Amino acid sequence: MTKTLVVYLMAMPDTPALAQAAVEAGADVVELGFPFSDPLADGPVIRRAGERALAAGMRTARCLEVLAETRSRVGVPLIPMTYSSIFDAYGWERLESDARAAGATSLIVADLPSDVRPELRRVQLVAPTSTDARLKLAADSTDGWLYLVTVTGTTGARAELAPSLAPLAQRVRAITGVPLYAGFGISTPEHARAAAELVDGIVVGSAAVAAAESGPAELSALVASLRAGLDAAG
């Protein structure tokens, strides 16, 4: 069974071209980061990318334009990822409506608990610290797939695949049959292959953002290598 490769990119003027390059190299889903000034879940690479985006004027309305531009170039699912404060400032119903009108397939709100604003259809996140009750709540309400945060901490490339992923995946598998995608710390083909033995897909953020800073060719090379790692496990 083919494993899903999700690539995260920060919303910037050049993101549509980068997303197209990523998809052509093998990405199945693109997460689009809407920058926030205090991104608690993000490590240094994505935090710096968010700061650059804000300095470049990437406010929510401009991010929505980038989303629409990206949708015009790619046919894969596009998922804006941001924080509750962005929704508070823009308006919850308005942002959901405008994002979907611009081409969003779903949404991720990194700091929004599963039982808060259940009317907002979104991909839910769970972590090794989540109780079984929280896992079930997230699984029952998630939109399409469940995002497994492999570490207790922020995003960022790491040397080894987190040892907490296997027990977390096992716990969630016992509760639900929805697809499980793992993220946080996955950055190499070896990580991809190891994770694919445990879950249905992977999310690559910091490594993709770092590669994207060097342009489409560098990002394409990373995505192709990750795709090869996933396919080797498949």
C-alpha positions as CSV (number, residue, x, y, z in Angstrom):
1,M,0.0,0.0,0.0
2,T,1.4,3.4,-1.0
3,K,2.3,5.6,1.9
4,T,1.4,9.3,1.9
5,L,4.0,12.1,1.9
6,V,2.9,15.4,3.3
7,V,5.2,18.4,2.8
8,Y,4.9,21.6,4.9
9,L,5.8,24.9,3.3
10,M,5.5,28.4,4.8
11,A,3.3,30.7,2.8
12,M,5.5,33.1,0.8
13,P,5.2,34.7,-2.6
14,D,7.3,31.8,-4.1
15,T,5.4,29.1,-2.4
16,P,3.1,28.2,-5.3
17,A,6.2,27.3,-7.4
18,L,7.8,25.4,-4.6
19,A,4.6,23.5,-4.0
20,Q,4.4,22.5,-7.6
21,A,8.0,21.3,-7.5
22,A,7.3,19.3,-4.4
23,V,4.2,17.6,-5.9
24,E,6.1,16.8,-9.2
25,A,8.8,15.2,-7.0
26,G,6.3,13.0,-5.2
27,A,4.5,14.9,-2.5
28,D,0.9,13.8,-2.0
29,V,-0.3,16.6,0.3
30,V,0.9,20.1,0.9
31,E,0.5,21.9,4.3
32,L,0.7,25.6,4.0
33,G,1.8,27.5,7.0
34,F,0.1,30.8,7.8
35,P,2.7,32.6,9.9
36,F,2.0,33.5,13.5
37,S,4.2,35.7,15.8
38,D,4.3,33.2,18.7
39,P,4.2,29.7,17.2
40,L,4.5,27.5,20.3
41,A,4.7,24.1,18.4
42,D,7.4,25.3,15.9
43,G,11.1,24.7,16.2
44,P,13.8,27.2,15.1
45,V,13.6,26.5,11.3
46,I,9.9,27.0,10.9
47,R,9.9,29.8,13.5
48,R,12.5,31.7,11.4
49,A,10.5,31.0,8.3
50,G,7.4,32.5,9.9
51,E,9.4,35.6,11.0
52,R,10.6,36.1,7.4
53,A,7.0,35.6,6.1
54,L,5.6,38.2,8.5
55,A,8.5,40.6,7.6
56,A,7.5,40.1,4.0
57,G,4.0,41.1,4.7
58,M,2.4,37.7,4.7
59,R,-0.8,38.4,6.6
60,T,-3.8,36.2,6.5
61,A,-5.4,37.8,3.4
62,R,-2.1,37.5,1.5
63,C,-1.7,33.8,2.7
64,L,-5.1,33.1,1.2
65,E,-4.0,34.5,-2.1
66,V,-0.9,32.2,-2.0
67,L,-3.2,29.3,-1.2
68,A,-5.4,30.1,-4.3
69,E,-2.3,30.5,-6.4
70,T,-1.0,27.2,-5.2
71,R,-4.4,25.5,-5.9
72,S,-4.2,26.8,-9.5
73,R,-0.9,24.8,-9.9
74,V,-1.5,21.6,-8.1
75,G,-4.3,19.1,-7.6
76,V,-3.3,17.5,-4.4
77,P,-4.9,18.2,-1.0
78,L,-3.9,21.6,0.4
79,I,-4.1,22.1,4.2
80,P,-3.4,25.5,5.8
81,M,-1.8,25.1,9.2
82,T,-1.8,27.9,11.7
83,Y,-2.8,28.9,15.3
84,S,-6.0,29.9,17.0
85,S,-5.0,33.5,17.3
86,I,-5.1,33.8,13.5
87,F,-8.7,32.6,13.5
88,D,-9.5,34.9,16.4
89,A,-8.2,37.9,14.5
90,Y,-9.8,37.1,11.1
91,G,-13.0,35.4,12.3
92,W,-13.4,31.6,12.7
93,E,-16.3,31.1,10.2
94,R,-14.9,33.7,7.8
95,L,-11.4,32.1,7.7
96,E,-12.7,28.6,7.2
97,S,-15.0,29.8,4.4
98,D,-12.3,31.9,2.7
99,A,-9.7,29.1,3.0
100,R,-12.0,26.6,1.5
101,A,-13.0,29.0,-1.3
102,A,-9.3,29.5,-2.0
103,G,-8.8,25.8,-2.4
104,A,-8.1,24.3,1.1
105,T,-9.0,20.7,1.5
106,S,-9.0,20.8,5.3
107,L,-7.3,22.8,8.1
108,I,-4.9,22.3,11.0
109,V,-5.0,24.5,14.0
110,A,-2.0,23.4,16.0
111,D,-3.0,24.8,19.4
112,L,-6.8,24.0,19.3
113,P,-7.9,21.1,21.5
114,S,-10.1,18.5,19.9
115,D,-13.1,19.3,22.0
116,V,-12.9,23.1,21.3
117,R,-14.8,24.4,18.3
118,P,-15.9,20.9,17.1
119,E,-17.8,22.6,14.3
120,L,-14.5,23.4,12.6
121,R,-13.7,20.3,10.4
122,R,-9.9,19.9,10.7
123,V,-7.1,17.4,11.0
124,Q,-6.6,16.6,14.7
125,L,-3.2,16.2,16.4
126,V,-2.4,13.7,19.1
127,A,0.9,13.3,21.1
128,P,2.5,10.6,23.2
129,T,1.1,12.4,26.3
130,S,-2.5,12.2,25.0
131,T,-4.8,10.0,27.1
132,D,-6.8,7.2,25.5
133,A,-9.9,9.3,25.9
134,R,-8.3,12.2,24.1
135,L,-7.0,9.9,21.4
136,K,-10.6,8.6,20.8
137,L,-12.0,12.1,20.8
138,A,-9.5,13.3,18.2
139,A,-9.9,10.2,16.1
140,D,-13.7,10.5,16.1
141,S,-13.6,14.1,15.0
142,T,-10.6,14.3,12.7
143,D,-10.9,15.2,9.1
144,G,-9.6,12.4,7.0
145,W,-6.4,11.5,8.9
146,L,-4.9,11.8,12.3
147,Y,-1.6,13.7,12.8
148,L,0.7,11.8,15.2
149,V,3.1,14.2,16.9
150,T,6.0,11.9,17.5
151,V,7.7,14.0,20.2
152,T,6.8,16.0,23.2
153,G,8.2,19.3,22.1
154,T,8.6,21.5,19.0
155,T,9.1,20.7,15.4
156,G,12.6,20.2,14.0
157,A,14.8,17.7,12.3
158,R,16.3,15.1,14.5
159,A,19.0,12.4,14.2
160,E,16.8,9.5,15.0
161,L,13.1,8.6,14.6
162,A,11.4,9.2,17.9
163,P,11.1,6.0,19.9
164,S,7.7,7.2,21.1
165,L,6.2,6.8,17.7
166,A,5.8,3.0,17.8
167,P,3.8,2.9,21.1
168,L,1.8,5.9,20.1
169,A,0.8,4.3,16.8
170,Q,0.0,1.1,18.5
171,R,-2.3,2.8,21.0
172,V,-4.1,4.8,18.3
173,R,-4.5,1.7,16.1
174,A,-6.3,0.0,18.9
175,I,-8.8,2.9,19.0
176,T,-9.5,3.8,15.4
177,G,-9.1,2.8,11.8
178,V,-8.5,6.3,10.3
179,P,-5.2,6.8,8.5
180,L,-2.3,7.8,10.7
181,Y,0.4,10.2,9.6
182,A,3.5,11.0,11.7
183,G,5.3,14.2,11.9
184,F,7.8,16.3,14.0
185,G,11.4,15.3,13.5
186,I,11.1,13.3,10.3
187,S,13.7,14.6,7.8
188,T,15.5,11.8,6.0
189,P,14.7,8.8,3.7
190,E,15.8,6.6,6.6
191,H,13.3,8.2,8.9
192,A,10.6,7.9,6.2
193,R,11.2,4.3,5.7
194,A,11.2,3.5,9.4
195,A,8.1,5.5,10.1
196,A,6.3,3.9,7.1
197,E,6.6,0.6,8.9
198,L,4.4,2.0,11.7
199,V,2.0,4.5,10.1
200,D,0.2,5.3,6.8
201,G,2.1,8.5,6.0
202,I,4.6,11.1,7.1
203,V,4.7,14.9,7.5
204,V,8.0,16.6,6.8
205,G,8.2,20.2,7.9
206,S,11.5,21.7,9.0
207,A,13.6,19.7,6.5
208,A,11.3,20.8,3.7
209,V,11.3,24.5,4.8
210,A,15.1,24.5,5.0
211,A,15.4,22.9,1.5
212,A,12.8,25.4,0.1
213,E,15.0,28.3,1.2
214,S,17.5,27.1,-1.5
215,G,14.9,26.9,-4.2
216,P,12.7,24.4,-6.1
217,A,15.6,22.1,-7.1
218,E,16.8,21.5,-3.6
219,L,13.2,20.9,-2.4
220,S,12.6,18.5,-5.3
221,A,15.7,16.5,-4.4
222,L,14.6,16.2,-0.8
223,V,11.1,15.2,-1.7
224,A,12.2,12.6,-4.2
225,S,14.5,11.1,-1.6
226,L,11.7,10.9,1.0
227,R,9.4,9.5,-1.6
228,A,12.0,6.8,-2.3
229,G,12.3,6.0,1.4
230,L,8.6,5.6,1.8
231,D,8.2,3.5,-1.4
232,A,11.0,1.2,-0.2
233,A,8.9,0.5,2.9
234,G,5.7,0.1,1.0
